[in-house]
């Protein structure tokens, strides 16, 4: 099954969930006799539609292509919702779901998932050769100065768990998802606010670089403190439109 067909089937499943929630609301409106079939009108209940793809409460496991959203910085989640709605990220199902929603509601969604403090799954076992993992570790922790590739830790935090308010963690994500997103930046299928620092970095990387760093990141255990680090109070190695307060 192709990724496109996976997305389409997941999108159909999401729409079915939304239809079920709508029907439950219609039953509630029918009167006291239908009270046993009602559902609470809460943000947690509404967000059940998201868990069809992103897993229970948004804590997707490493077995699929869909990323964990629980516990990510609210600013990061909000910007990704905007990017999907406005076409900077390509996913027809996400765009269809988000198109009718206001900016204020996107903030509510981001705040809800950001506030979930849930355990991570065990790291994904790697099939990469030791030399490839070593290359991935070198890129993640030190970068490649000769090619102007900054270390992942320079932006995503020393523990790679992200930095508040808008830089995501890189651990606990599926290897295929990491490869897919770096590839999307390389090919122009994914964009962020200008200047798009991740596109700049990804387009400097080779296919071997992308594979190595994705394999290494997906295989790393989470530290004891999995929360995003507080604002670093220092400049990023590149100007970055998604985190202007930290840019040079």
Phi, psi and omega in degrees: 000132180283162177298324179298316180290327175298313179301317182295318180292321178293321179298319178297322179295320177299314181297326176295320177296315179298320178297322179295319179296318178298316180297322179297322177294323179293322177295320179301321181290347184286341176129179185302329182297337182261011187301329183293345184255009183279160174234151180291140178270079181235162178297324179297319179293318181296327183282000175300332177300326182289331186286348176301320179261318189270004176086171183306121178059021177083012181257067183304147178270175181280005184277353183231185181269349188270138187276157169292137175242344179296131175081358177289153178304137183300321179297321178295311181300317180299315181295323179293322176299318176298316182298318178295315183296324187259006171089007177282338170242142189255108172199108187300321180295315179296317181297318180296322180289325188267341186307318182276359188269144180280164175302320181298321180289325176297322175298319179297317179298312181299317181295322181297307183290328177297328183279357180279125181247093189235152179293152177268156174286166174300156180296158181281128178296136183262142175256005183284154176289154180306322180294323179291319177296321178296321177295318178297318178296319179298317179295317182294320187263336184231342183072197178220094186298327182296333180249014178058038174258110180287159176292146176302322183294339181294334180247318189270010175097150183299333178261003180062026178260009179095170180222132176292146006259359193214013180250123187279159169284158181248356181267157180075018179252147178296143179302316181296325178295315179299314179299317181298319182288318176298320177295323179294322175293322180296322185265357179085010178280341178238137179225159172227182179298139179288145353288133185274089187294324181291325176297319179299316181290311184299323182287349174270342184277150174271169176300324179293322177298313182300314180297315184295311184290327178292317177300315184292315181298316183294337184269357186275137174286151178282145175289172180301319177260107184267001185284152174302143179290156175294164179311133190289332184070022178218164183283149172281160180292338178228154171292135188221116183295337179279346179220061187297333182289343181253359186281161177290000000 
